Amino acid sequence: MNKEGFSLLEVLIALVVFAIVSVGAYTLLNQSLFMENYARNRFNLVLASTGFIYLNWDYPPDTTVGFKEIESGGIDSYKVDKTPLGFHNIVKVNWVFKKGSTEIEYVFYY
């Protein structure tokens, strides 16, 4: 007896395999989109913060404790801590910038 086509069991097995592969592909795609968004936000914050540091390096730090809200392109808030180390007049400067949930910190010694 020669039958043409697929049996119901073969079709169901193929659908299950396709569903498993689709879930895996969706998970990979979702994770790659999340990482692309995270990297873009971090890169934009790096660009904005380096320009901000360049323009404001010589000004004394704000005496406000915690983060200071600003409206600068690409930065929501920042804080600066200057700490003298007491060794050959070396000063440690921490700059921390936030944009949404992304945060970046720079540490300089001069």
C-alpha positions, 0 to 999 in steps of 0.5 A: 500500500503506497500512501502519498503525503504525511501522517498526522503524527509526522506533522505534529512532530515537525510543528513541535521541532519548529516551535522549539527552534523558534523559541530559541531564535526569538530568545537570541534575537531579543537578547541581541536587541537588548545588548544593542540598546544597552551598548548604544545608551552607554556609548552616547553617555560616554560621548556626552560625559567626556565633552562635559568633563572637558568643559567643566574640568577647572570648575570647583565641584558642586557642594551638593551631596549626591547627584546634581540634575542637569539638562545637558545633551545626553546626561540626566545627572552627575556628581564629582568628588575631589579627594586630596590623597595627601601625597605630593599634592595628588588629587583623586577626582571621581566623575559619575554620570547617569542617563536613565538606568545607565551609569558611567564612572571616570576616575582621574588622578592629577 
